[in-house]
Amino acid sequence: MLKRFLSERPLRLPHLKPYVPRPSDPSIFWFNAEREDIVSDVVNRICTAHEHDRARLEMALNDAAFHEIRRLEKQRDEEARDRLGYWRSMIRRIGKMDDTEQKRVLHTIVTDMARDVAGNFDPRVYRFARRAVPRLIAGVMEPRRLTKDLMSASPEVLGRVLQVQGDIELLRRLQPEGSLVFVPTHSSNLDSIVLAQALEISGLPPVIYGAGKNLFTNPIISFFMHNLGAYRVDRRIRVGLYKDILKLYSQVMIERGYHSLFFPGGTRSRSGMIERHLKLGLLGSAVEAFSTNRVRHVNRPVWVVPTTINYALVLEAETLIKDWLTEEGQARYIIEDDEFSQIDRWIAFFRKVVGMRGACIIRFGEPIDPFGNRVDDNGQSLTPTGRVFDPGGYVERRGTPVLDTVRDCAYTRELGEVLAKRYEQDTVLMSTQVVAHVLFRDLVRSTPGMDLFTRIRLRGEISLDCDSLCRELGETRDRIRALEAKGRTRTSEVVKEDSPNDLLDRAVAFWNGYHDSTTATLEGGRVVIHDPSLLLYYQNRLVPFAEEIATPEQLPAACDIQNLGVRR
């Protein structure tokens, strides 16, 4: 009912006076003045790359028509009624068009797609959001305080729930000097919201970011995304030109000094594991933006900021792990029926996490240059021995900067490998994840010879002694902290400080107080496992470390768990 109410009454702001950007404002405040020029730049570059080769041009048009016809035939919606006839007519005429007509059609297609992608930024909405969103979130978390919190800020509520870690001062120093590109892990559709709030409370500027077009169906999220710099990504579109537009749009924004954010994992991690196999398209836009600027004699640095988003409780965990455990789910990029689309689940989620100390931790890792090198306190690139050098040498040939797509693709692959390692090092292991790992490891030990899917069906059949489990939990925590001392990963303050008994009790209470499925229960001195799939989801964050934190007796089970990452 609440969702229907909101969809029938679009979110509107009270009348706001026009805002004239000031020189001291973040670069994104000037975006709308440049929007048409940015779209024009993207369109011209795409068209120029195709117009001088008739075969390439004709192939691009055929590819666009073929994929759009397939997509629209499946959709059978209003868009299909409006556009399907156009594409069917065009695919019949492509071979009969002369060069001029093909170029005109290409320009029209690319312009329409680029305008659909390009975002919008309204400084008035940003200023409103800075005041209203933290209070609204706090109010949803504690409904009895809603009226009070809408009238005054609630930093104590957000401070309990959201923590920000990392060298924030360094990022503040760098942001006026070049382009910051934040590249976070991706667990939930809430990620963009909590990242925006993390940037705000850290004193960092707002960023442009890509958001799945399906998210714009949520009336609240759509309003803010539409006005706060999000560019739309329609994952249903398989057209090669569209993919080129998305990458080039990101590249042009970075070239022009706009701070950016995108998720190298592409979509939310269905398994809950730390992303290892990254999608390099948008990541490559940072490398190519640096190269293009150097060729144009623009000495604007680009810094990539590895960022991890760490939740003790994940809004969409049940849907995501079910999706991962099915063949259909492994290929499904858009989930329209998960918990994110249900506003009542938002309320249940926020009410639950308000009682969790450090329910979400955003960690901004040490920035690196586009080639994976560390930087010093002034943002200058460092060799492995600590010597300062100019990264422009990476894009030079005989002392002159040149564009080379093959070379930049190789650099992007290397950058992806660096990020995968940094994600492991900067992941903050949360209490629910550590407890889930110990429970799931004991489940595996209790069922030798079974495969994953047989174990997932064991609901209520495995129980574990609480005292033994808490001893094991304490020992495992000690081994994780030893890894942390070596810089291999990190742990939350809750994991460090709480007793094993408290960790177990709270994890069970948090899971069962939010998820529809009962994960585990405490019964007569024993823990009964009811939903191994949810334990699997939360424990998967520890897959890379499973063998290192196991005793010799636990090692066979740990090997089974670590192999989940190999099969992924």
C-alpha positions as CSV (number, residue, x, y, z in Angstrom):
1,M,0.0,0.0,0.0
2,L,2.8,2.4,0.9
3,K,4.5,1.7,-2.4
4,R,1.3,2.3,-4.4
5,F,0.7,5.5,-2.5
6,L,4.2,6.8,-3.4
7,S,3.9,5.7,-7.0
8,E,0.6,7.6,-7.4
9,R,2.1,10.7,-5.7
10,P,5.5,11.5,-7.1
11,L,8.0,13.0,-4.7
12,R,8.0,16.8,-5.0
13,L,10.1,19.5,-3.3
14,P,8.7,22.7,-2.0
15,H,9.5,25.7,-4.3
16,L,13.2,26.2,-4.3
17,K,15.0,29.4,-5.5
18,P,17.3,29.0,-8.5
19,Y,20.9,28.3,-7.4
20,V,23.9,30.0,-9.1
21,P,27.1,27.9,-8.7
22,R,30.0,29.6,-7.0
23,P,33.7,29.1,-7.9
24,S,34.2,27.3,-4.6
25,D,31.5,24.8,-5.3
26,P,32.4,21.2,-6.3
27,S,32.8,20.6,-10.1
28,I,29.5,18.7,-10.3
29,F,27.5,21.9,-9.4
30,W,28.5,23.1,-12.9
31,F,27.4,20.0,-14.7
32,N,24.1,21.1,-16.1
33,A,25.8,24.0,-17.9
34,E,28.1,21.5,-19.6
35,R,25.6,18.7,-20.1
36,E,24.8,19.4,-23.8
37,D,28.4,19.9,-24.6
38,I,29.3,16.6,-22.9
39,V,26.6,14.7,-24.8
40,S,27.8,16.4,-28.1
41,D,31.4,15.4,-27.3
42,V,30.4,11.7,-26.7
43,V,28.2,11.6,-29.9
44,N,30.9,13.2,-32.1
45,R,33.6,10.8,-30.9
46,I,31.4,7.7,-31.4
47,C,30.3,8.8,-34.8
48,T,33.8,9.8,-36.0
49,A,35.1,6.3,-35.0
50,H,32.5,4.7,-37.4
51,E,32.0,7.1,-40.2
52,H,35.2,6.6,-42.1
53,D,34.7,2.8,-42.5
54,R,31.5,1.9,-44.3
55,A,31.7,-1.8,-43.3
56,R,32.1,-0.9,-39.6
57,L,29.3,1.7,-39.9
58,E,26.9,-0.8,-41.5
59,M,27.8,-3.5,-39.0
60,A,27.1,-1.1,-36.1
61,L,23.7,-0.2,-37.5
62,N,22.8,-3.8,-38.0
63,D,23.9,-4.8,-34.6
64,A,21.8,-2.0,-33.0
65,A,18.7,-3.0,-35.0
66,F,19.1,-6.7,-34.3
67,H,19.6,-6.4,-30.6
68,E,16.9,-3.8,-30.1
69,I,14.3,-5.9,-32.0
70,R,15.1,-8.9,-29.8
71,R,14.9,-6.8,-26.7
72,L,11.6,-5.1,-27.6
73,E,10.0,-8.3,-28.8
74,K,10.6,-9.8,-25.3
75,Q,9.4,-6.7,-23.4
76,R,6.0,-6.2,-25.0
77,D,5.5,-3.0,-23.2
78,E,4.8,0.7,-24.1
79,E,8.4,1.2,-25.3
80,A,8.0,-1.8,-27.6
81,R,4.9,-0.4,-29.1
82,D,6.6,2.9,-29.7
83,R,9.9,1.7,-31.1
84,L,9.7,-1.8,-32.5
85,G,8.3,-0.6,-35.8
86,Y,11.1,1.8,-36.2
87,W,13.8,-0.8,-35.7
88,R,12.1,-3.4,-38.0
89,S,11.8,-0.8,-40.7
90,M,15.4,0.3,-40.3
91,I,16.9,-3.2,-40.5
92,R,15.2,-3.7,-43.9
93,R,16.6,-0.4,-45.2
94,I,20.2,-0.4,-44.0
95,G,21.7,-2.1,-47.0
96,K,19.9,0.3,-49.4
97,M,21.0,3.5,-47.6
98,D,23.8,5.6,-49.1
99,D,26.7,6.8,-47.0
100,T,25.0,10.1,-46.1
101,E,21.8,8.4,-44.9
102,Q,23.7,5.8,-42.8
103,K,25.7,8.5,-41.1
104,R,22.5,10.5,-40.4
105,V,20.9,7.4,-38.9
106,L,24.0,6.6,-36.8
107,H,24.0,10.2,-35.5
108,T,20.4,10.0,-34.5
109,I,20.7,6.6,-32.7
110,V,23.8,7.7,-30.8
111,T,22.3,11.0,-29.8
112,D,19.1,9.4,-28.5
113,M,21.1,6.9,-26.5
114,A,23.6,9.4,-25.1
115,R,20.8,11.8,-24.0
116,D,19.0,8.9,-22.3
117,V,22.3,8.0,-20.4
118,A,23.3,11.5,-19.4
119,G,22.5,12.5,-15.9
120,N,21.3,15.7,-14.2
121,F,22.4,17.6,-11.2
122,D,20.4,20.1,-9.3
123,P,22.3,21.9,-6.5
124,R,19.0,22.8,-4.8
125,V,18.1,19.1,-4.5
126,Y,21.6,18.3,-3.2
127,R,21.3,21.0,-0.5
128,F,17.8,19.6,0.4
129,A,19.1,16.1,0.5
130,R,22.0,17.0,2.8
131,R,19.5,18.2,5.4
132,A,16.6,15.8,4.8
133,V,18.0,12.4,3.9
134,P,19.9,11.7,7.2
135,R,16.9,12.8,9.2
136,L,14.5,10.7,7.1
137,I,16.8,7.6,7.4
138,A,17.1,8.2,11.1
139,G,13.3,8.6,11.4
140,V,12.6,5.4,9.6
141,M,15.1,3.6,11.9
142,E,13.4,5.0,15.0
143,P,9.8,5.8,14.0
144,R,8.9,7.3,17.4
145,R,11.5,10.0,16.7
146,L,10.4,10.7,13.1
147,T,8.9,14.1,13.8
148,K,11.7,15.3,16.0
149,D,14.4,14.0,13.6
150,L,12.8,15.7,10.6
151,M,13.2,19.0,12.4
152,S,16.8,18.4,13.6
153,A,19.8,16.4,12.5
154,S,20.4,13.0,14.1
155,P,24.1,12.4,13.9
156,E,24.0,10.0,16.9
157,V,21.7,7.6,15.0
158,L,23.7,7.6,11.8
159,G,26.9,7.5,13.8
160,R,25.9,4.2,15.4
161,V,24.9,2.7,12.1
162,L,27.3,4.1,9.5
163,Q,31.1,4.3,10.1
164,V,33.6,5.7,7.6
165,Q,37.2,4.5,7.7
166,G,40.4,5.4,5.7
167,D,42.7,8.4,5.1
168,I,39.9,11.0,4.6
169,E,42.3,13.9,5.0
170,L,44.4,12.7,2.0
171,L,41.3,12.4,-0.2
172,R,40.2,15.9,0.8
173,R,43.6,17.3,-0.2
174,L,43.5,15.5,-3.6
175,Q,40.0,16.3,-4.6
176,P,40.6,19.9,-5.8
177,E,43.7,18.8,-7.8
178,G,42.4,16.1,-10.1
179,S,39.7,13.4,-10.6
180,L,38.8,11.0,-7.9
181,V,37.3,7.7,-9.1
182,F,35.8,5.7,-6.3
183,V,35.5,2.0,-7.2
184,P,33.5,0.1,-4.5
185,T,32.5,-3.4,-3.9
186,H,28.8,-4.0,-4.5
187,S,26.5,-5.9,-2.2
188,S,23.2,-4.0,-2.2
189,N,21.1,-1.5,-4.1
190,L,21.5,0.6,-0.9
191,D,25.2,1.0,-1.8
192,S,24.8,4.3,-3.7
193,I,22.8,5.8,-0.8
194,V,25.2,4.9,1.9
195,L,28.2,5.9,-0.2
196,A,26.7,9.3,-0.9
197,Q,26.1,9.7,2.9
198,A,29.7,8.5,3.6
199,L,31.1,11.1,1.2
200,E,28.9,13.8,2.8
201,I,29.9,13.1,6.4
202,S,33.6,12.9,5.3
203,G,33.5,16.3,3.7
204,L,34.1,14.9,0.3
205,P,32.4,16.2,-2.9
206,P,29.4,14.5,-4.5
207,V,30.2,12.3,-7.5
208,I,28.6,11.2,-10.8
209,Y,27.7,7.5,-10.9
210,G,25.9,5.0,-13.1
211,A,22.7,3.4,-11.8
212,G,20.6,0.6,-13.3
213,K,17.6,2.1,-15.0
214,N,15.4,-0.4,-13.1
215,L,16.2,1.5,-9.9
216,F,14.5,4.6,-11.3
217,T,11.1,2.8,-10.9
218,N,11.4,3.4,-7.1
219,P,9.7,6.9,-6.6
220,I,11.9,8.0,-3.8
221,I,15.3,6.7,-5.1
222,S,14.4,7.9,-8.7
223,F,13.8,11.5,-7.6
224,F,17.2,11.8,-5.9
225,M,19.1,9.8,-8.5
226,H,17.6,11.9,-11.3
227,N,18.7,15.1,-9.6
228,L,22.0,14.1,-8.0
229,G,24.3,13.1,-10.9
230,A,23.3,9.5,-11.6
231,Y,23.5,8.5,-15.3
232,R,21.2,5.7,-16.4
233,V,22.4,2.3,-17.3
234,D,19.9,0.1,-19.1
235,R,21.3,-3.4,-18.7
236,R,18.7,-4.8,-21.0
237,I,20.3,-3.1,-24.0
238,R,23.0,-5.3,-25.7
239,V,23.8,-2.9,-28.5
240,G,27.5,-2.4,-29.1
241,L,27.1,1.3,-29.6
242,Y,25.3,1.6,-26.3
243,K,28.2,0.0,-24.4
244,D,30.6,2.3,-26.2
245,I,28.5,5.3,-25.2
246,L,28.4,4.3,-21.5
247,K,32.2,3.9,-21.4
248,L,32.9,7.1,-23.3
249,Y,30.5,9.1,-21.1
250,S,32.3,8.0,-18.0
251,Q,35.7,8.7,-19.7
252,V,34.7,12.2,-20.8
253,M,33.4,13.1,-17.3
254,I,36.7,12.0,-15.7
255,E,38.6,13.9,-18.4
256,R,36.8,17.0,-17.4
257,G,37.6,16.7,-13.7
258,Y,34.3,15.3,-12.4
259,H,34.7,12.9,-9.5
260,S,33.2,9.6,-10.4
261,L,32.0,6.3,-8.9
262,F,31.3,3.0,-10.5
263,F,31.1,-0.6,-9.4
264,P,33.8,-2.7,-11.1
265,G,31.9,-5.9,-10.1
266,G,29.1,-4.7,-12.5
267,T,26.2,-6.0,-10.5
268,R,25.6,-6.9,-6.8
269,S,27.6,-9.9,-5.6
270,R,24.9,-12.6,-5.6
271,S,27.1,-14.9,-3.6
272,G,28.2,-12.4,-1.0
273,M,31.8,-13.1,-1.9
274,I,34.4,-10.4,-2.3
275,E,34.6,-9.5,-6.0
276,R,37.6,-11.0,-7.8
277,H,36.6,-11.1,-11.5
278,L,36.0,-7.5,-12.3
279,K,34.3,-6.0,-15.4
280,L,36.9,-3.8,-17.0
281,G,34.8,-1.6,-19.3
282,L,34.2,1.4,-17.0
283,L,37.4,0.8,-15.2
284,G,39.2,1.3,-18.5
285,S,37.6,4.7,-18.8
286,A,39.8,6.0,-16.0
287,V,42.9,4.8,-17.8
288,E,41.8,6.2,-21.1
289,A,40.7,9.5,-19.6
290,F,44.3,9.9,-18.2
291,S,45.8,9.0,-21.6
292,T,43.5,11.3,-23.6
293,N,44.2,14.2,-21.3
294,R,48.0,13.7,-21.6
295,V,47.7,13.6,-25.4
296,R,45.8,16.9,-25.2
297,H,48.5,18.3,-22.9
298,V,46.0,18.4,-20.0
299,N,48.0,17.5,-16.9
300,R,45.0,16.5,-14.7
301,P,45.8,13.6,-12.3
302,V,43.4,10.6,-12.0
303,W,43.3,8.7,-8.7
304,V,41.4,5.5,-8.2
305,V,40.1,4.9,-4.7
306,P,39.4,1.2,-3.8
307,T,36.4,1.2,-1.6
308,T,34.7,-1.6,0.4
309,I,31.2,-1.5,1.6
310,N,30.7,-3.8,4.5
311,Y,27.3,-4.7,6.0
312,A,26.5,-6.8,9.1
313,L,23.0,-7.3,7.6
314,V,22.3,-7.2,3.8
315,L,18.8,-6.0,2.7
316,E,18.5,-8.4,-0.3
317,A,20.6,-11.3,1.1
318,E,17.8,-14.0,0.7
319,T,17.0,-13.1,-2.9
320,L,20.7,-12.8,-3.9
321,I,21.9,-16.1,-2.6
322,K,18.9,-17.9,-4.1
323,D,19.7,-16.3,-7.4
324,W,23.3,-17.4,-7.2
325,L,22.4,-21.0,-6.3
326,T,20.4,-21.4,-9.5
327,E,21.6,-21.6,-13.1
328,E,19.1,-19.0,-14.1
329,G,20.3,-16.7,-11.4
330,Q,23.9,-16.8,-12.5
331,A,22.9,-15.2,-15.8
332,R,20.2,-12.8,-14.5
333,Y,21.5,-9.3,-14.4
334,I,18.3,-7.5,-13.3
335,I,16.3,-8.6,-10.3
336,E,13.1,-6.6,-10.1
337,D,11.4,-8.6,-7.4
338,D,13.9,-8.4,-4.5
339,E,13.7,-6.7,-1.1
340,F,14.9,-3.4,-2.5
341,S,11.7,-3.0,-4.4
342,Q,9.6,-3.4,-1.3
343,I,9.4,-0.3,0.9
344,D,8.1,-2.2,3.9
345,R,11.3,-4.3,3.8
346,W,13.3,-1.1,3.9
347,I,11.5,-0.1,7.1
348,A,12.0,-3.5,8.6
349,F,15.7,-3.5,7.6
350,F,16.4,0.0,9.0
351,R,14.6,-0.7,12.2
352,K,16.7,-3.7,12.7
353,V,20.1,-2.2,11.9
354,V,19.6,0.7,14.3
355,G,20.3,-1.7,17.1
356,M,23.6,-2.8,15.5
357,R,26.7,-0.9,16.4
358,G,28.6,-0.3,13.1
359,A,26.0,-2.0,10.9
360,C,27.6,-0.6,7.8
361,I,31.3,0.3,7.5
362,I,32.5,2.2,4.4
363,R,36.3,1.9,4.0
364,F,38.1,4.2,1.6
365,G,41.3,2.5,0.7
366,E,44.6,4.2,-0.1
367,P,44.3,5.9,-3.6
368,I,46.3,4.6,-6.5
369,D,47.1,6.0,-9.9
370,P,45.4,4.5,-13.1
371,F,48.2,2.0,-13.4
372,G,47.9,0.6,-9.9
373,N,50.8,2.5,-8.3
374,R,50.6,3.8,-4.8
375,V,50.7,7.6,-4.4
376,D,52.2,9.8,-1.7
377,D,50.6,12.5,0.4
378,N,50.7,14.9,-2.5
379,G,49.1,12.4,-4.9
380,Q,52.4,11.8,-6.8
381,S,52.9,8.2,-8.1
382,L,55.5,6.0,-6.3
383,T,57.6,3.2,-7.5
384,P,57.7,0.0,-5.4
385,T,60.8,1.4,-3.7
386,G,59.1,4.6,-2.9
387,R,60.6,6.9,-5.5
388,V,58.3,9.6,-7.0
389,F,57.8,9.4,-10.8
390,D,55.5,10.8,-13.5
391,P,52.9,8.3,-14.6
392,G,52.6,10.1,-17.9
393,G,55.5,7.9,-19.0
394,Y,53.1,5.0,-19.3
395,V,51.3,6.6,-22.2
396,E,54.3,7.9,-24.1
397,R,56.0,6.6,-27.1
398,R,59.5,8.0,-27.8
399,G,58.7,10.7,-25.3
400,T,55.4,11.8,-26.8
401,P,52.0,10.9,-25.3
402,V,49.9,8.7,-27.8
403,L,46.6,7.0,-27.7
404,D,46.8,3.2,-27.9
405,T,43.7,1.2,-27.1
406,V,45.5,-2.2,-26.9
407,R,48.1,-0.8,-24.5
408,D,45.4,0.8,-22.3
409,C,43.4,-2.5,-22.2
410,A,46.6,-4.2,-20.8
411,Y,46.9,-1.4,-18.2
412,T,43.3,-1.9,-17.3
413,R,43.7,-5.6,-16.7
414,E,46.6,-4.9,-14.4
415,L,44.6,-2.3,-12.5
416,G,41.8,-4.8,-12.1
417,E,44.2,-7.3,-10.6
418,V,45.5,-4.7,-8.1
419,L,41.9,-3.8,-7.1
420,A,41.0,-7.4,-6.5
421,K,43.9,-7.7,-4.0
422,R,43.0,-4.4,-2.4
423,Y,39.4,-5.5,-1.9
424,E,40.6,-8.4,0.2
425,Q,42.9,-6.2,2.2
426,D,40.4,-3.5,2.8
427,T,37.3,-5.7,3.4
428,V,36.1,-5.3,7.0
429,L,34.9,-8.6,8.3
430,M,31.6,-8.1,10.2
431,S,30.4,-10.0,13.2
432,T,27.5,-11.8,11.4
433,Q,30.0,-13.0,8.7
434,V,32.4,-14.4,11.2
435,V,29.7,-16.2,13.1
436,A,28.2,-17.6,9.9
437,H,31.6,-18.9,8.8
438,V,32.1,-20.9,11.9
439,L,28.6,-22.3,11.8
440,F,28.8,-23.2,8.1
441,R,32.3,-24.7,8.6
442,D,30.9,-27.0,11.3
443,L,28.0,-27.9,9.1
444,V,30.5,-29.0,6.4
445,R,32.5,-30.9,9.0
446,S,29.3,-32.7,10.1
447,T,28.4,-33.8,6.6
448,P,31.5,-35.3,5.0
449,G,31.1,-36.3,1.4
450,M,28.0,-34.1,0.7
451,D,28.0,-31.5,-2.0
452,L,26.9,-27.9,-1.5
453,F,23.4,-28.3,-2.7
454,T,22.7,-31.4,-0.5
455,R,23.9,-29.4,2.5
456,I,21.7,-26.4,1.6
457,R,18.7,-28.7,1.9
458,L,19.6,-29.7,5.5
459,R,17.1,-27.5,7.4
460,G,16.8,-28.1,11.1
461,E,18.8,-31.4,10.9
462,I,22.2,-30.1,12.2
463,S,22.7,-28.8,15.7
464,L,25.9,-27.7,17.4
465,D,26.9,-27.4,21.1
466,C,26.9,-23.7,22.1
467,D,29.9,-24.0,24.4
468,S,32.1,-25.7,21.9
469,L,30.9,-23.4,19.2
470,C,31.8,-20.3,21.3
471,R,35.3,-21.6,22.0
472,E,35.7,-22.2,18.3
473,L,34.4,-18.8,17.5
474,G,36.9,-17.2,19.9
475,E,39.8,-19.2,18.4
476,T,38.8,-18.3,14.9
477,R,38.5,-14.6,15.8
478,D,42.1,-14.8,17.1
479,R,43.3,-16.2,13.8
480,I,41.5,-13.6,11.8
481,R,43.1,-10.9,14.0
482,A,46.5,-12.4,13.2
483,L,45.7,-12.0,9.5
484,E,44.7,-8.4,10.2
485,A,48.0,-7.7,11.9
486,K,49.7,-8.9,8.6
487,G,47.5,-6.5,6.6
488,R,45.6,-9.3,4.9
489,T,42.1,-8.1,5.9
490,R,40.4,-6.1,8.6
491,T,37.7,-6.6,11.3
492,S,35.0,-4.4,12.8
493,E,35.2,-3.1,16.3
494,V,32.4,-5.5,17.3
495,V,34.4,-8.5,16.2
496,K,37.4,-7.2,18.1
497,E,35.6,-6.3,21.3
498,D,32.6,-8.5,21.9
499,S,32.8,-11.9,23.6
500,P,32.1,-15.0,21.5
501,N,28.8,-15.6,23.4
502,D,27.7,-12.1,22.6
503,L,28.7,-12.4,18.9
504,L,26.7,-15.6,18.6
505,D,23.6,-14.3,20.4
506,R,23.5,-11.1,18.5
507,A,24.1,-12.6,15.1
508,V,21.2,-15.0,15.6
509,A,19.0,-12.2,16.8
510,F,19.8,-9.9,13.9
511,W,19.3,-12.6,11.2
512,N,16.0,-13.8,12.7
513,G,14.7,-10.3,13.4
514,Y,14.9,-9.3,9.8
515,H,15.0,-12.2,7.3
516,D,11.8,-14.0,6.4
517,S,13.6,-17.4,6.8
518,T,14.9,-18.5,10.2
519,T,18.7,-18.8,9.9
520,A,19.5,-20.5,13.2
521,T,18.0,-20.8,16.7
522,L,19.4,-21.3,20.2
523,E,17.7,-24.2,21.8
524,G,18.7,-25.8,25.1
525,G,22.4,-25.1,24.9
526,R,22.6,-25.9,21.2
527,V,22.5,-24.0,17.9
528,V,20.1,-25.5,15.3
529,I,20.8,-24.5,11.7
530,H,17.5,-23.9,9.8
531,D,18.7,-22.1,6.6
532,P,22.2,-23.1,5.5
533,S,21.8,-20.9,2.3
534,L,21.7,-17.7,4.4
535,L,24.7,-18.9,6.4
536,L,26.4,-19.5,3.1
537,Y,25.7,-16.0,1.9
538,Y,27.2,-14.3,5.0
539,Q,30.1,-16.7,5.4
540,N,31.1,-16.3,1.8
541,R,32.9,-13.0,2.7
542,L,35.5,-15.2,4.4
543,V,36.1,-17.6,1.5
544,P,39.6,-16.2,0.6
545,F,40.8,-16.7,4.2
546,A,39.1,-20.1,5.0
547,E,42.2,-22.2,5.0
548,E,44.4,-19.7,6.8
549,I,42.0,-19.4,9.8
550,A,41.4,-23.2,10.1
551,T,43.0,-25.6,12.5
552,P,44.3,-28.9,11.1
553,E,41.1,-30.6,12.1
554,Q,39.0,-28.0,10.4
555,L,41.2,-27.8,7.3
556,P,39.2,-30.4,5.1
557,A,36.0,-28.4,5.7
558,A,37.9,-25.1,5.1
559,C,39.2,-26.5,1.8
560,D,35.7,-27.2,0.7
561,I,34.7,-23.7,1.6
562,Q,37.6,-22.0,-0.2
563,N,36.9,-24.0,-3.3
564,L,33.6,-22.1,-3.6
565,G,35.7,-19.2,-4.7
566,V,37.4,-21.3,-7.3
567,R,34.1,-22.6,-8.8
568,R,32.6,-19.1,-8.9
